[in-house]
Amino acid sequence: MNYKIHAATIAHKIDTSQSSGNVPLKCFLVMKLTIFLVIAFSFQVTANALAQKIDLDVKNESLENVLRELRRQSRFAFLYSDGDLSSAQPVTISVKGKDLLEVLNQVFHSQPLTYEVDGRIINIVPKPRTLTVPIQQTIRGKVTDSLGNPLQGVTVQVKESGWQTITDREGRYEITGVYPTETLHFRLLSYESYEIPANRPEINVTLRLLYSELQEVDVSLNTGYQNIPKERATGSFVHIDNSLLNRRVSTNLIDRLEGVTSGLAFYRSSANREPSLNIRGRSTIFANEQPLIVLDNFPFEGSLDNINPNDIESITILRDAAAASIWGVRAGNGVIVVTSKKGLQNLEPKVALNSNITIGDAPDLFYIPRISSSDFIDAERYFFEQGYYASFELLASQTALSPVVELLISERDGHVTMSDVDNEINKLRQYDVRKQFEQHFFRKSINQQYSANINGGGRNSSYYFSFGYDNNTPNEIRNHYERFSINASNSFRLSSKLEIQTSLNFVRSASLENNPGIGDLMGGNRIKKYYPYANLIDETGVPIPINYRLREPYIQARENDGFLDWRYNPLHELSLANNINNQAFNRANVGIDYQILNFLSAAIKYQYEKSGLKGENVMDENSYFARNMFNTFFNPSNPQQSPFPQGSILQTTNRGLESHSGRAQLHYTQSWFNHEIAALAGSEIRELKAETNSSTLYGFNQETLSSRPVDYVTIYNNNPTGSSSIPYPRNTGEQINRFFSWYGNMSYTYNSKYILSASGRIDKSNLFGVNANQRGTPLWSGGLKWILDKEGFFKPNLVSKMHLRATYGYNGNIDKSVTALTTAQYFTDPVSFLQTARIINPPNPDLRWERTSMVNVAIDFGLKNSITGSVEYFRKKGIDLIGLSTMDPTTGISSFKGNLANIKGQGFDIRINSRNISRALTWDTEFLFSFATDEVTTYNQTITPASYLQQGAGDMQGYITPFVGRPVLSVYSLEWAGLDPQTGDPRGYLNGEPSIDYTSLVFSAQAEDLIYNGPVNPPVFGGLRNSVSWNGLSLSFNLTYKLGHYFRKQSVDYSDILFSWNGHKDYAMRWQKPGDEMYTNVPSIPSTRPSTFREYYFYGYTEILVRKADHVRLQDINLSYNINTKGWNRFQNSGLQVYLYMNNLGVLWRANKDGIDPDAIPSPYANFLPNPRTFAFGVTANF
Amino acid sequence: MKHFKLIYLFLLLGAGLLSCGDSWLDMKSDKSLVVPTTIDDFQSLLNNSYIMNEQKIFLGDVGADDYYLTYQTWLSVLEEQKNAYVWEEDIYNGLSSTNWSAPYQKIFYANVVLDGAKKLVPDDVDNGAFNRIVGEANFFRADGFYDIAQVFCNQYNVSSAHTDLGIPLRLNSNPNEVTIRSNVFETYTQIIDDLKLASRLLPTLSNNKTRPSKAAAFALLARTYLTMDEYESALLYSDSCLQLQNRLMDYNLLNSETDYAIPFLNEEVLIHGKQLNALAGNNYFVDSTLYGSYDENDLRKSIFFKDRGLGGMNFVGSYIGVGNVTGNSFAGIAVDEVYLIRAECNARIGNLSKALDDINTLLETRWRNGSFTPLYSESAQEVLEIVLKERRKQLLFRGLRWSDLKRLNKDPRFSKSLVRELNGVTYSLPPNDPKYVYPIPPDVTALTGIEQNPRNAQQTN
C-alpha cells in the first residue's frame, strides 16, 4: 500500500542539476547536515493512517517542535534537514480533531517549505519557486578561506526562497534562478557565515574561520563509552583537539598535554624523567595517584611509549565525578580519554605526511651544585690531618680511598716526597668530573619522526591506515630509541542497521640503555664513585680507571694470585655495556553496532591487547660486573676450581601483559516534543594478565650462546671479606586482575534548555580475599545544566552564551596491595631451602575501596564571539582511603594498612579564550588558571618528627607521612637559630634557647613543633598561550606557571665528603671565622669527625634551606607557515605546512635566588637535569 | 517481534556474565599469594628462617661484657646500641626497637599457625604433620617469650615472681587484643607449658636445623629452668636432650687457618638462631681478660679469635659458621650449652664427678689432641667455679651472657660489676642494678599504656 500525495501541484526537490553534479544524497552527507530520522514505535501501518485525528494548539512554536508533536500524534515519520528548518517561521495554530493532511496544509501555508508524503514518511522540502517569476539569473563563484584555500561543502542558499547548493572540491558553486533582489547566504560549520546581495553573475566569497566558536560548537566529548555533544554535557570535560595536540612536537603523546590542559598538572621531579600527572589535586594517599588513561574505549595498560601521537585525533580529560563516574573505581584520579584517528565515509583517499627533526641541547652538568675539585681536595687534606681516614685504612672490606687520600697516606708513610704529592694534588685540582661527563657521556640529542597516513571511505566503508617511525638519539651517549608503528582501522556498514568497526595496532620499539646517566654524580645512597676531580682519560686520550670500591694496594696484591683486573674504567664500561630492551605491542579491536529499533541500538566491543618487553643485558666478560663477580668468589688457593666461571653474564627479563576486554551496551535515544532522552546501559568484563620472569646466565659465551652451571647452594668465602652463595637470580611472577562492571548513564533534556544527567556503576574485581559481596561498590553521579542563553528573558547583548552546570558524585580507587584475609607469599628459604612463606597482609575483613566524592559547579560563558571561557569550582573528599596506622609492635604487626584515612580538597579551574584581533591578522589568547589543594583530615599514625622532615615531601621513594590538617605531601622544617658566632655551628631552638644538641633538636621535637612551609606540589598552575596568524604564517607561544609550592634546597653535609666523595658548592660559602655568620648560613667544618647529625639531620632540615618553588617559564614557541600551493598543478589543493618548534625555552622568573629550576631540584636521588632546550623543524603535507 | 528477541538475548548475555561473575572473580590476583589454611601453608610460615630463627634479640649481648668498643666505633654505631653500651636510662631516643617487635613478630607467626590449626578438621589431617606444626609453633612462641623475658624482665626470683612485671603474653593472632603485662611467674609458666607441649609433639630430631625438634625443646626447657635456678628440672631436661643428641664437634678437625673455621649448621647445633645485629664485626674487640683466660693448647683461642691488626681481637668463632663481616652472632641452641647446663646442675646439686665428666668430655674436643688433662676436684665450690668458667669460655656471643650475669649476680660469690671506658669517661653497671632490665620501647608504652620498667635505682629503692 503505497501513497504518493503531493501537497502542491508541482513538487520540486532541491535543484542541484546545474551545480557541479553532486547527487542530492552525497550533497547531504558532505554538508554534514544532521538528518533526524524519527520513526514511530509501531509495527503496523493502517491504510487510513492519514485520517488520524490531530489536536494541536501552539503559539509561536518552532516548526521543529510542531513536527515532533505531529509525529507523536500521527505516528508518521518526518524526514527533514535542519538546514531546511532554519528558514522556518514560528507556527501558531489551533486545531482539534483535524485530519493530518489538513493540519499539515495549515502549518506549511506560510512556510518557505512544503511536504511530500511517501508511504509512511513525510518529506519536508523547500517550497518550489513559482514559474511565473520574470527575471532569473544564474550565479557562479568560488568560496575560499582567508588563506585562499578552496572551501568544499559550503552551503550557498538563496535566503528568500530557500534554494540551495553546496560548493565542490574546488570551492565552486553555481545556483540558478535567483532574483537580483534576493540575498545569498554562505555558511559552513565553524566559519563565520556571510551574506551578500545576489546582484552579480559572479560572486566570490572568502569565509573567515570562527576561532573560538569552533571549539565551542564542533566538539563532541568522548567518555570512552559514548560521544556526548558538548552542549549536553553537565560534567567537567576538557577537550584537546587535533590542532592543539599537533602544536607540540614529541615522541610521547602525554607530553603534548602539558601547559594546554586546564586542571591537568604535570608534577616534575629530578628523580624520574616521566612527570607524574595530576588532575585537580591529590585524591589518594597510598593507592595509585595517576589518572586512568583510556585509548579507544578501553583502559590502556601498556607503556605510553606505545602510542604514536600522530595517530591520535583528540583527547578528552574527565575531571569531575559526573564526567568520570562511568569509569567507576578507576576514575578517582580523573580519566584521560584518547581517541585515535578514523577514516570518514564518502571521502576520496587523503594522504597526510608529517616529518620532523628535533635537536636538543646537551645537558649542563654544572647545574649540579657540586663542590669544586679544589675545595674538595682542601677538605680532604684537612680531614686527613685530623686523622678521620685512619679507621678507613683498617677496614677489612678494603673500601677504596680517593686518590688524594692515597697520596697523603704514601706521603705520611714516607713513600713519596711532600713536593711530589703537592704537585700531584695540584694537577688533580684542575679536573672536574662534570666536564668529563659532558665530554664523554653526553651529547646533543637528535630525534627524528616520520609519519604517514591515508584515509578515506566509500559509501559503506571507511579506512585509516598509518605508518610511523621514530628514531631518537638521546643526550646519553650509547643510548638509543627506535619505534615503528602501524595502525589500521576500518569500518563497514553491512546494512542500514549493522556496522562493524575493526582496528589493528602494531608497535615495535627497541631501546638501548647503556649510559648510567648522572645518578652516580649526585651522591645518593652513600656510594663512593666519582670524586669531584675524577679524571677519565689520560693525556693521550686513553680511558683510565678511577679509584672505585677497593683500594689500589689490595687490587695490585691480588693480581699475581690469579685474580682478574679489579679496576673500574668508566669509559670502558660505557663502551662494553650492551643492554637492549625490545618492546612489542599489539592491539586488536572489534566493534559491532546494531540498530535494533530506531531509538534503540546495541553495541558489542571486544579488545585484545598484548605487549611484551624483552630485555637482554649482556655484561661482557671484560665488564666490571663480570670481573667483580669472578674475583669475589675466586679462591686463589684452588684457582682451577673457582666457583664462579669466567665469561660474560647474560641477564634476561621478560615482561608480558595481556588483556581481554569485552563490553555489551545498549543505547536509547528518544525525543518527543520538548523532551529528549539519551541513555546507555551495559556491562563490561576485563581480564588483565601480567607475567614477568627474569634469569641470569653465568659464564655466558656470546658467540656460542653457551653458559656454565654454578653451585647456588654452597656458601663460599668472598673476597675481600665475608661469605655468600652465588646469587640465584631467577624470578617468575604472574598477576591476574579481573574486573566485572555494570554501568548506566542517562541524560534528559527539556526544551533544549534544561539538562539532567545521572550515571551509576557497580564494579567488582578479584581484589584478593574480599568476600564476594563486598567486592562491589556502587559509584554514582548526578548533574544539572541550564542553558541560560536560550531563555526568553536572556538579552543577548554583550553576553552571547551562558551555561550553568552543577554535578555531584563518587569515583573510586583501588589499592591492590591490601587484602581482607591474612595473605602469605611463598618463596624458598635461603637457609634451609625449604618451601617457606611470609605474611604479606594481616587480616582486614572490613577492607573497602577508596571513594572520592566531588561537587563541581561551573559557568560557561561567551561574550560576543570574542571571549569565551569557563569557570569551575570543585570540592572533593577522599573517603575510606587506605592509610597506615601505627600498631602496637606487641601484636607482631608494626603497621596496619586499612581504610583509615580521609582527605579533602577544593579548587577551581578557569579557562578564558579571547580573540583580540580578527582581521587579516588574527590574534588569539588562551589563559588557563587552576587551583587545587588537598588536606589530610583523618590520619592516625604516630610518626617521628624526623620522618616528617625526611619523608613529608615524598621525595624518598615509597614513603609518605601524612599529617592531619596538611597536604599529603608537604615540606616541614626545623626552626633556625643562626650560626654560633664562635664556632659556626648551626643552631636550633631547644626550650626557647639556641642549642647545638642536634639529637634532641631532631628526635625530641614534637611533630607539632615542626614548621610547616607548604605543599610540595603546586596548588596554582596554568598557562598563557598567544597565537597570531597572518597570511598563512602563524606564531604561537606558551607561558606556563606553577605557584605556591615549596622545596628544600640541598646544602653542605660534611660527612658526604668522607662517606660519598661528594659535597655541595655551598662549601665555598661556609662559616670560617667569627663574623662570617653575618653573611652566611652555611655551617663551618665541624670540629670533630663529621657525623650525620649536625648537617644531615639538623641543618639540612632547617627552615633556612626551604625555598619557594614559584616560577614562570617560557615553555615553547611554535612558528608555522602554510605554503600557498595555488598554481602547483598537481598539488593545487594540498595543504603544505612547514613548522619550527622550540621547547623548554627556559625559566623566565623564579622565586628562588639559587638558580634552581623547581621542576628539576638537585637532590642525592636526582637522575635528571632540567629538560634541555630543543629545536624542531618539520613539514606536514596533506593531499 | 524479532527485535524483542534480540533485546532478550542481549539481557541474557549480560545476566549470564553477572551470574558467572562471582566465581570468575575468585581468581587469585597474584599467583604467589595464598591465604594460609592448610597444614602445608602453616608449615611454610614456620619454615621462614628469617622470622623464626634469625631475628633474635641482641640487646642482652650489647650490654654484656664479652666485648668493648673504641670511642670512634662507639660514635658510629646505632643510637640504641650506643646508649645500651653505656647503660643509659633511656636508650631509644623516642624510636621503636626491633628488639621488641622482631620477637613479637615471630610470636604472631606462631599464633597464626596455632589459630589456623584449631580450624583444621582433625579427620582430614595427617597427624604427624599436624602435630609438627603445633609443636613447632609452641616451641617458637616459647623461644620468643624467653628471649623477651631475659631482656625486659627481672631475673626469676621465687619470692617475687608473682609480683615482678612479666612480659605481654600474646596467645592468639588477633591484633585487636589488648596488650597487658603478665607477672614473671606467669611468663615462665607459659614458656614451660608451651615447651612441654612442643616436646611431646615434635619429632626426636629434625633433619633441618632451622626447625625445632624434641631435643631442642628439651634443651630450651633446660635453659629455662636453669634461668629460674630450678636445677633439678634443668638437669632432667638437659639429660633428656643429651640422650637424644650428645655429639660434639672435635675442634681438632677444624682448620684454624681459615677466617671462620666453624661450619654453618654444624653437628652441635640443635636449632639455628641468629641475632638481629651483631657484635662480632671487625670493630668489636673481645674483652681482653676473657681472651687471656684461654690456654695456649685450647684450640678455641685460635678458632674463636683473630687478630686482624685493628687494635684488638675479633671474635670469629660464632656457630653461625662461615661468619660474614657484619659478624652476626649465633643465638640458637647447641649441644655444648646443654653439656654445660647438665654440668652446672650436677655441680650445684652435688654430683661433682658427673659434672666434671661433662666438662672433661667437652674440653676433650676443644683442646689440642693429647694436650688435655682431665680436670678433677672434690670441692663443690671449685667444681662449680670450673663449670662456670668453662661456660664463660664456651658460650660467648651466644645471647646468653646477659641472663647469666643477672642470674649469677644474685650469688655474691659470682657477682660482677661491669665497667666501660670511652674517651676518658668511665661507666659502670653494679650487680642487680635496675638497668639490667631494659626499658620497653616508648612506642609500645605509648600505644598500650603498659607499665614501664624502672631504670633508676632510686625508684626501686
Contacts between the chains, C-beta under 8 A, distances in Angstrom:
chain1	res1	chain2	res2	distance
A	391	B	72	5.8
A	391	B	73	7.8
A	391	B	283	7.9
A	394	B	282	7.6
A	394	B	309	7.7
A	394	B	310	5.0
A	394	B	311	7.8
A	395	B	282	7.1
A	396	B	282	5.0
A	396	B	308	6.3
A	396	B	325	6.2
A	397	B	325	6.4
A	594	B	6	7.6
A	596	B	3	5.2
A	596	B	6	5.5
A	596	B	7	6.6
A	597	B	3	5.7
A	600	B	3	8.0
A	600	B	7	7.6
A	602	B	6	7.2
A	602	B	7	8.0
A	602	B	10	5.7
A	664	B	10	6.5
A	664	B	13	6.0
A	664	B	14	6.1
A	666	B	7	7.8
A	666	B	10	6.6
A	682	B	14	7.6
A	683	B	14	4.8
A	683	B	17	5.7
A	683	B	18	7.1
A	685	B	17	5.8
A	715	B	264	6.5
A	715	B	321	7.6
A	715	B	322	5.5
A	717	B	258	7.6
A	717	B	259	7.0
A	717	B	322	6.7
A	721	B	259	8.0
A	721	B	324	7.8
A	721	B	325	4.5
A	722	B	324	4.2
A	722	B	325	4.4
A	722	B	326	7.9
A	723	B	260	7.2
A	723	B	322	4.3
A	723	B	323	7.5
A	723	B	324	5.4
A	724	B	324	7.3
A	733	B	30	7.6
A	733	B	31	7.2
A	733	B	32	6.4
A	734	B	30	7.7
A	734	B	31	4.2
A	734	B	32	7.8
A	735	B	29	6.0
A	735	B	30	5.0
A	735	B	31	7.0
A	736	B	27	5.5
A	736	B	28	7.1
A	736	B	29	6.3
A	736	B	31	7.4
A	737	B	29	5.9
A	738	B	24	6.4
A	738	B	25	5.7
A	738	B	27	5.7
A	740	B	17	6.8
A	740	B	18	7.5
A	740	B	21	4.6
A	740	B	24	7.1
A	740	B	25	6.3
A	742	B	14	7.8
A	742	B	18	7.3
A	764	B	21	6.2
A	764	B	22	7.9
A	764	B	25	5.6
A	765	B	25	6.5
A	766	B	24	8.0
A	766	B	25	4.6
A	766	B	26	6.7
A	766	B	27	4.9
A	766	B	28	7.2
A	766	B	29	5.3
A	767	B	29	7.0
A	768	B	28	6.0
A	768	B	29	4.4
A	768	B	30	6.9
A	768	B	33	6.1
A	769	B	35	6.1
A	772	B	22	4.6
A	772	B	25	6.8
A	772	B	26	7.5
A	775	B	25	6.3
A	816	B	29	6.3
A	819	B	33	7.5
A	821	B	35	4.6
A	822	B	35	6.4
A	822	B	36	6.3
A	822	B	112	6.4
A	822	B	173	7.9
A	823	B	33	5.0
A	823	B	34	6.8
A	823	B	35	5.7
A	823	B	36	8.0
A	824	B	33	7.2
A	824	B	34	5.4
A	824	B	35	7.5
A	824	B	36	5.0
A	824	B	41	6.7
A	824	B	44	7.2
A	824	B	45	6.3
A	825	B	30	7.8
A	825	B	32	5.1
A	825	B	33	5.6
A	825	B	34	7.4
A	826	B	32	5.9
A	826	B	34	6.5
A	826	B	44	6.3
A	827	B	32	7.8
A	829	B	47	5.5
A	829	B	48	6.6
A	829	B	49	5.1
A	829	B	50	7.9
A	829	B	210	7.1
A	830	B	49	7.3
A	830	B	50	7.7
A	831	B	49	4.1
A	831	B	53	7.2
A	831	B	54	7.5
A	831	B	210	5.4
A	831	B	265	7.9
A	831	B	272	6.8
A	832	B	47	6.3
A	832	B	49	5.8
A	832	B	208	4.9
A	832	B	209	7.8
A	832	B	210	4.5
A	832	B	211	7.4
A	834	B	44	7.8
A	834	B	47	4.5
A	834	B	208	6.6
A	834	B	210	7.7
A	835	B	40	7.9
A	835	B	44	5.3
A	835	B	47	6.6
A	836	B	44	5.4
A	836	B	45	7.8
A	836	B	47	4.3
A	836	B	48	4.9
A	836	B	49	7.3
A	837	B	34	7.0
A	837	B	36	6.8
A	837	B	41	6.5
A	837	B	44	3.8
A	837	B	45	4.9
A	837	B	47	7.5
A	837	B	48	6.5
A	838	B	45	7.7
A	838	B	48	5.7
A	838	B	50	7.8
A	838	B	51	7.0
A	839	B	36	8.0
A	839	B	45	6.9
A	839	B	108	7.8
A	839	B	109	6.7
A	839	B	112	6.8
A	840	B	33	6.6
A	842	B	175	6.1
A	886	B	443	6.8
A	886	B	447	6.7
A	887	B	175	6.4
A	887	B	447	7.5
A	888	B	179	5.4
A	888	B	443	7.8
A	888	B	444	6.0
A	888	B	447	4.3
A	888	B	448	5.1
A	889	B	96	6.2
A	889	B	100	5.5
A	889	B	101	3.6
A	889	B	104	5.8
A	889	B	105	7.9
A	889	B	441	7.2
A	889	B	443	6.7
A	889	B	444	5.9
A	890	B	100	7.3
A	890	B	104	5.1
A	890	B	168	5.0
A	890	B	170	6.4
A	890	B	179	4.5
A	890	B	444	6.0
A	890	B	448	6.6
A	891	B	104	7.1
A	891	B	108	6.6
A	891	B	170	7.1
A	891	B	175	4.2
A	891	B	177	7.7
A	891	B	179	7.4
A	892	B	101	7.8
A	892	B	104	4.8
A	892	B	105	4.7
A	892	B	106	7.6
A	892	B	107	5.9
A	892	B	108	2.2
A	892	B	109	7.1
A	892	B	111	7.4
A	892	B	170	7.2
A	892	B	173	7.5
A	892	B	175	7.6
A	893	B	105	7.7
A	893	B	108	6.6
A	893	B	175	5.5
A	894	B	96	7.5
A	894	B	101	5.6
A	894	B	105	7.7
A	896	B	175	7.0
A	942	B	443	6.9
A	942	B	446	7.2
A	942	B	447	7.7
A	944	B	94	6.5
A	944	B	95	6.4
A	999	B	79	7.8
A	999	B	93	6.6
A	1003	B	93	4.7
A	1003	B	94	5.3
A	1003	B	95	7.4
A	1004	B	93	7.9
A	1004	B	94	6.6
A	1089	B	72	7.4
A	1089	B	75	7.3
A	1091	B	75	6.6
A	1091	B	76	7.8
